[in-house]
Amino acid sequence: MGILSKQALEGIAAYKYKPGQYTWLDLQLNHYWNFMVELLPLWMAPNLVTLTGTIIMAVTTGSLLAICPQFIGAAPAWAYIVCGLGLFVYQTLDAIDGKQARRTGSSSPLGQLFDHGCDALSTLINMLSAVAALELGPSYAAYATICTVSVTFYLAQWEEYHTGTMSCGNGYFGVTEGQLVLVFVHLLTAAVGGDFWRLEVPYTPYTFAEVLVVSLVLSNIILSYTNITNVFYAPADHLQGEELGNKQVSKAVALAQLFPPFAVTLAGYLLIAAYRPQYDAYPLLFLVPIGLSFVMFSSRMIVSHMCKVPFTPQFRILFPLVALLAATYSQVEAFAAVPPLVALTGYCGIVLFIYFHYMLSVVFEICAHLQIPLLTLPAKATKAE
């Protein structure tokens, strides 16, 4: 039995993409993106464009994290430059994959799902690189940064599920602006060094890093508030016909769907509190699986919206975390014999397996149902006239 039901597969086959809101900067960069897409070979599938950008960003971020695994200490300037350029390349390829699909006549619901799925994963990767560049260390500030942006991304998908409209910004500041700010952070760190972020902002007792983190958190709270009000103030019958499909969009359901990200946030905090010495030594063992839990819920929301089916949050990705917390706080004797590092490594490994098993299963099931390849062009795809 597959991950997706027959109803879900039929729903995604009928999915029609609706573009979201563009900012002023998006419109200006569109000229650059139109130029760049013409440089891509016509044999290159749009999903391959997306995957290439994601891999480049993951590798460049990984190089920075390998040097600063505890988010402490300055890395060589080249590491920040590579990380910033990797993010810029990802941003460019992410912006032109849809253009490549239209250019090659290969647009499909699979491409949209693949793009959004990579966006969900890139959100976590971007925040890990930001925490390293700002040298936040294994702190609660680092954890808050990951959680805040992850919750905001989830709420954007949640809003699209309930309203049919994607809102990843306020019309003035959106995803593109956020990504370019992070590119600037990496390049500035390479130019002036990580010590810059620990300097106090003139006439204030706060460091540049503290001001940037607080600004990030506050801006994401504002965006999240917009997502929430857009859902709860939407007319009861605003979704009709194909857009509604088999989705459940009542206000009670919408409220219940706010539980998963906040459950992850609370559970993650309790885990860090219980294993603070291990968090100080190996923060990635905590932030990666907790971050992937957010990515899993966001991806599941994306799939539910595109398939026009009820949202099932896939709580199985929370089971390892809940089990670990229960065993820790209940002081089970058998569990006490397990070294903390072994337990945490096992937790991280299980979450990685659950996430990649789910995503790969969904992608290949859709490929089989739509009878289209994942990383190559369909035989019938031709250049759009």
DOGU-415043 format. One record per residue (C-alpha): y, z, x; residue in three letters. Coordinates in pm, whole numbers, plus 50000, padded with zeros to 5 digits. Layout:
N
YZXALA ...
//
This chain:
385
500005000050000MET 503404990050136GLY 506675008950154ILE 508404986649898LEU 507214982549541SER 506804948949370LYS 509924957249169GLN 511894963549489ALA 510774930949648LEU 511754911549336GLU 515114929049336GLY 515974920349694ILE 514964884149638ALA 517734882049376ALA 520304900849587TYR 523744884749627LYS 526094896149900TYR 529584908249807LYS 532044910750097PRO 533824943850143GLY 537464951750202GLN 539124937050511TYR 541864953550714THR 544834936450877TRP 543074937651214LEU 539934921751065ASP 542014892350947LEU 543644887951288GLN 540364890351478LEU 538774865351241ASN 540334837251449HIS 538584851051760TYR 535314855051570TRP 535484819251439ASN 535904807351797PHE 533044828651928MET 530514817951665VAL 530984781651770GLU 529714791352116LEU 526354802351979LEU 523524776651990PRO 522454763651652LEU 518864774351717TRP 519884811051737MET 518964830251422ALA 521594854151282PRO 519174883451303ASN 518704875851671LEU 522484877251711VAL 522544911551545THR 519594924551746LEU 521054911952074THR 524284930752014GLY 522444962451915THR 520204961452223ILE 523164955352455ILE 525024985152308MET 521925007352321ALA 521254998552686VAL 524865003852798THR 525095036852609THR 521725046852751GLY 523045041253103SER 525885065753036LEU 523585091452875LEU 521135088853167ALA 523965099253399ILE 525385125953165CYS 522445137852949PRO 524205170852876GLN 527565153952799PHE 529035173053095ILE 530475159253416GLY 532145126453493ALA 530115094853530ALA 531105066653767PRO 533885044653631ALA 531495015253598TRP 529375034553345ALA 532325038553108TYR 533415002453158ILE 529904989753085VAL 529685012352779CYS 533035000152645GLY 532174963652706LEU 528754968552548GLY 530364982152233LEU 532864953352226PHE 530054927852261VAL 528164945151980TYR 531274945351761GLN 531784908151820THR 528164898351755LEU 528024920751448ASP 531104902951312ALA 529754867851367ILE 526124871451263ASP 527034863450902GLY 529094833651017LYS 526094821451216GLN 523944824650905ALA 526314802550706ARG 526684778851000ARG 522914773651023THR 522254774950648GLY 520004805250690SER 521744832150484SER 519274855850320SER 519024891350184PRO 516934899650490LEU 519874891750716GLY 522154914850520GLN 519604942950531LEU 518964938050902PHE 522704938450972ASP 523324970450774HIS 520264987050926GLY 521564980051276CYS 524994992751170ASP 523415025751063ALA 521675029651399LEU 524755018951594SER 526785046451427THR 524605072451598LEU 524615053851931ILE 528415050851923ASN 528925087651857MET 526575097852138LEU 528585076452378SER 531845091452247ALA 530565127052299VAL 529605117852656ALA 532945100952732ALA 534925130752601LEU 532625154652791GLU 532195176752486LEU 529045191652634GLY 526205206552428PRO 528675222152186SER 529075225851813TYR 531985201351846ALA 529505175051965ALA 527235182951673TYR 530145181751427ALA 531195147751562THR 527725133051504ILE 527365148351158CYS 530845139751031THR 530625102651109VAL 527005100750991SER 527845116750655VAL 530775092850611THR 528525062850677PHE 525975075950427TYR 528675080750162LEU 529895044950211ALA 526375032350131GLN 526135057449844TRP 529375044049696GLU 528135008149721GLU 524925018149543TYR 526875032949251HIS 529845009249230THR 528574976749383GLY 531474977349631THR 531344986549999MET 534275007850115SER 534185015750487CYS 537905022050522GLY 541155025750335ASN 542464990350379GLY 544455000050688TYR 541835016050910PHE 538165007150897GLY 535065001151105VAL 536654975551337THR 539554998451420GLU 537215027651484GLY 535045007251718GLN 538024994451916LEU 539405029751949VAL 536085039852104LEU 536225009652338VAL 539685021552444PHE 538365057152498VAL 535695044152736HIS 538085021752929LEU 540725049152952LEU 538115073553079THR 537105048153344ALA 540735043853449ALA 541935080053462VAL 538715100353475GLY 537075124453233GLY 539355152853338ASP 542105136353134PHE 540465147552810TRP 540685183952919ARG 544435182252975LEU 546635198552713GLU 548685176252487VAL 552365182452570PRO 553965210552367TYR 550595221152219THR 547795244652330PRO 545175218152249TYR 543445193752482THR 543375156252425PHE 539645158552350ALA 540205185652088GLU 542975165651921VAL 540825134251914LEU 537805152451769VAL 539885170151502VAL 541565137051413SER 538145120651386LEU 536815148051160VAL 539905148450936LEU 540015110450901SER 536345109850806ASN 536885137550551ILE 539615116350392ILE 537345085750386LEU 534525106650238SER 536835120249970TYR 537735084249879THR 534055074849852ASN 533325104749629ILE 536285099549394THR 535515062249364ASN 532015070849240VAL 532845099349005PHE 535895082548852TYR 534135049248797ALA 533565040248428PRO 530095049048300ALA 529245012548226ASP 530834996448532HIS 527504981948654LEU 525824956348432GLN 523004931148445GLY 521734920448785GLU 524064943948972GLU 522584973748790LEU 518984962148802GLY 516694992448793ASN 519075015748972LYS 519895050648844GLN 523655055248853VAL 524485085048633SER 526955110948762LYS 524165136948775ALA 522045114048991VAL 525025106549213ALA 525635143649263LEU 521985149949350ALA 522115122049608GLN 524735141649802LEU 522075167249892PHE 520195148650173PRO 523025145550429PRO 524245180850374PHE 520675193950398ALA 520335176650735VAL 523665191050852THR 522695226750759LEU 519145224150892ALA 520385209351218GLY 522865237751260TYR 520115263451205LEU 517905245751458LEU 520625246351724ILE 521345283051651ALA 517655291751689ALA 517245272352014TYR 520665275252173ARG 519415277652535PRO 517345246052485GLN 520295228552316TYR 522495236852614ASP 519905221852849ALA 518625192352639TYR 521165183552365PRO 519665148952313LEU 516415164952192LEU 518455178151900PHE 521145152051836LEU 518835121651847VAL 516315132951580PRO 518995149051363ILE 521105117551393GLY 518115095651310LEU 517555116450996SER 521025105950881PHE 520265069950978VAL 517035071450776MET 518785083450461PHE 521565057550500SER 519015029850556SER 517055040950250ARG 520245039850043MET 520955004650171ILE 517444993350079VAL 517695009349733SER 521014991949665HIS 519824957849778MET 516514961049592CYS 518274974949280LYS 515795003749249VAL 516145041649220PRO 517025058949546PHE 514185079149694THR 515505097550000PRO 512255097750201GLN 512325135150264PHE 509325131450495ARG 511775127450783ILE 512985162650702LEU 509505178050691PHE 509185181951072PRO 512605198751088LEU 511885221850794VAL 508455230650936ALA 509965238051276LEU 512645260151122LEU 510145278250900ALA 507815285451190ALA 510715296751407THR 512485319751164TYR 509285334151015SER 508045342251367GLN 504525328851310VAL 502315342651587GLU 500405310351647ALA 503665291051679PHE 505135316951916ALA 502615305852179ALA 504035270352177VAL 506735265452444PRO 510075257252274PRO 510505225452477LEU 507095212852364VAL 507925220051998ALA 511285202652023LEU 509855172552204THR 507155169751938GLY 509785171551665TYR 511825144051829CYS 508755121951873GLY 507665125951511ILE 511125116751380VAL 511245086051604LEU 507845074951472PHE 508795080651106ILE 512075061751142TYR 510725031251323PHE 507605029751105HIS 509755029150792TYR 512265003550918MET 509684979851065LEU 507524982150753SER 510464973950525VAL 511604944650738VAL 508164928750769PHE 507364933850399GLU 510584915650307ILE 509834888050559CYS 506414883150400ALA 507774883450045HIS 510644859250114LEU 508464838750349GLN 511074837350621ILE 510804846050993PRO 512674875851133LEU 514154863451460LEU 513904825651429THR 515374800851186LEU 513364789350884PRO 512104753850918ALA 514374742550633LYS 517544757850782ALA 520044731450883THR 523624732150988LYS 525884737950688ALA 528204709250624GLU 
//
